[in-house]
Amino acid sequence: MIRAQSLRKVFRDKKRGDVVAVDELSFTAAPGEVFGLLGPNGAGKTTTLRILSTALKPTAGTIEVDGVDVAENPGEVRRRIGFLSGATGLYPRLTPREIATYFGRLCGMSDRRIEERCAELFDRLRMHDFADRRSDALSTGQKQKASIVRTIIHDPPIVVFDEPTTGLDVMTSREIIRLIEQCKDEGKCVVFSTHHMHEAEKLCDRLAVIHQGRCFAEGAPAEVIAQTGCDDLEDAFLKLVGVEE
């Protein structure tokens, strides 16, 4: 379970003064569901997820992961989550298998368990053909798959995907969507950020539409659509953030 309460993040800028990236944001995400964060660029999605990942500390408010406060006990939170950021950040001279092994060892996994887990994930994502190729020789989609394996190699109960399909072809995107569905089926709590409304409508059990750091609507996709009187999620989203035709 993830529980955010009155979350606030203010960045200090010498030229612009205080910049409020997240403003009194509250939400919950439960095991066995996909919770979506939808919003335009600059809405506060990535800042929120970076706070959840313990990379940033909130200015005010809290986020708890299974009852553990991310600011007070970040090490324990990191053991419970897998976080896929917007940038792959792979070591160029290492192969996907070597990267997965390195991060698995950092998480305290045995080499045998890492080998088993790699075989399982390489099957799921169809990676065997390039699992032993250096990362600097991989395509964008292949790098993203390697990043996902690194993210979930330790089989965490909570996984966070920040725009995982951006810039990918249809086939790779579909494989990643299928993996997210499998994570849900395994009972994991999945937090999913995307710009693609059709992905959100298909994947998310519940979602929050955020804009200017604040939550404008929360609920199942059908509930958010009904709140706005629109016919689909894209139109509902545009209406909520104040961009109507």
N, C-alpha and C positions, 0 to 999 in steps of 0.2 A: 504494500500500500504506500502511495505517495500522498502526502497532505501538505499543501501550501496554504499558509494563512497570512493575509495582509502583506504579501511580499512587496518589497520596495527596493529599487536599486537606483542610486543617484551617482552619476559620474561628474567629477570636477573638471571643468574646462576653463583654461585661463582666458580664452577669448569670449566664449559664450556663457560662462558662469555655470551654474548647476544644470546638468542635463538629466531629466528623469526618464530612464529607460524602462523601468517597471514600476507601476503605480498601484499599490493596494490590490495586488492580484492574488486571488484565492481559487484553488481547485483541488480535486482529489482524483486519483487514478488507482484502480483496484486490480488485484491479480486476475488473470484470465480475461482481460479486456485490452483493447487498443484505445488509448485516449489521444485525441488529436489536438494540436495547437495550430490554429489557422490565423494568418494575419499578413498584411502587406509588408514589404521591406521596411525595416525600422520599427516594427510594431512591438518589439521586445521579446520575440520568441527565442532567439538564440541566447540572449542575455539570461532569460529564465532557465533555459536548459543548461547553461554554463554554471549557474548557481546550483542547480540540481546536481551537476557533476562534481561539485566542490571546487571548480576552477575559479569561481568568484564568490566573495562573501556578500550577503545581502546588506543593504544599508539599514533595513528594518524588516520586521516580519520573520517568518520561519518557513523552512521546508524540512519535513521529516520523511525518512525512508524506513519503513518498518519500525516506526517509533524512534529512529535515531536522527538527531538534528544534524544537518549537513555542516553547519558552522561549528558546532561544538565537538563533533566526532567525525571529521572527514575521512579518516582512515577506514573506519568501520563501514561508512557509506560506500566507499570505493570498492570494498570487497563484495558488496551486494548488487552493484550495477555494472552494466556495460554501456559505454557511451560512444556513439558514432558522431563525430563532429562534421562540420561542413567541408573540411579539408582532409584529404587522405593522410598526408604526412607520413608516408612510408619511407623506410630506410632504402635508398635506391640500390645499394649493393647487395641487399638481402632478398631472398626469395619469399614468396608467401608462406611456405612451410617453415622457413627459418624465423620469420617474424612471429608466426603463431607460436612456435616453440619458445622463443624468447619471452613473449608476454605470458604464456602459460606458466613458465618457470617463475616469473615475477609474481604470479598469483599463487605460487606454492603447489602447482600440479606436478605429479610424477611424470617422467618421460613416457611411460606406458600409457597413462591417461591422455596425455597430449597427443600421442600417436593415434589413439582411438578416436579422440575428438576431431582431429584433423581429417581422418578418413571419413567420418560422418558428415562434416561440414563441406568438405570438398565434393562429396557425392551430391549433397543438397544443391550446391551452387555450381555444379559442373566445372570444377576447377582443376581436375587432375592433369589436363593437358598443359597447364602453365604453372602448376604448384611449385615447380623447381626452376622456374625462370626468374632472372633478376627483375626486381620491381621497376627499374628504370626502362625496361624493355616491354612493359605491359601497356595495354590500352587503358583508356579511362574506365571502362566498365570492369576490366579485370582488376585494376587497382582498387575500385570500390568494393569488389567482392573480397579482396584480400583484407581490406580495412574492416569489413563486417566480421570476417573470421577472427581477426585480432580482437574485435569488440566483444565477441561472445564465446571465445575459446574456453573460458572458465565456467561456462553455463550459468550465468547470473540469473537470479529470479526477476530482476528488473532491467529492461533494456530501453535505451533512449536512442532514437534515430532522428537526426537533424537533417531534414531534406535529403533522404538517402537516394532518391532517383533523379535528382537534378542533373541535367546534361547527359543522361544515359539513353541508349537506344531502347526500343520497345521490348525486345527480348530480354535484355538485362534487367530492365525495370520490372518486368513480369516475374522474373526469378526472385528478385528482392522482395516484391510484394508477397509472393508465395512463402518466403522465409518468415516474414512478419506474421502471416497467418498461422504458420506452424508454431511460432513462439507463443502466440495467443492460445493455441490448442494445447500447448504444454503447461498452461497455467501461469505463464509469465505476465507480469505487468509491463505493458508496452506503451511508451510515450512516443508520439510520431508527429513530426513537424513537416508540413508540406505546403507548396504553392498550388498543387494540383487538386482541384475540387473533386474530380472524379475519383481520385485515389482516396480522398478523405471520406467521400460518401460510401465507397465500397468497403473500406477497411475499418473505419472508426465505429466503435460502439457508442462512444460519447466524444464530444469535442468542445473546445472553447474557441470563440472568435475573439482575438485580442487586437487592439489598435491603440497606438499611443500609450502602450504599457498597461492598458486597462482591459478588463473583460467586458465585452459587449453582449455576449450570449453564451450559454453553456447548456449542453444536453445532448441527446441523441440527434443525429443528422435530421431525422424527420421532425423532431421537436423544434430545432433551430429554424428549419424551413417554415414550419407552421407559425412560429412567433412573428415572422416577417410578412406572412401572407404571400410569399413567392411560390414559384413552381419548382424550383430546384435550388441546390446548395450554392451554386455560383451566384445566382441572382440574390439569394438571401445574404451571402457574404458581402456583395457590393452594396446592398442596402444598409447593412449594419455598419460598415466603415464609411458610409456617406458618399459613395460613388455610384450614383444611379444614372441610368440613361434618361 
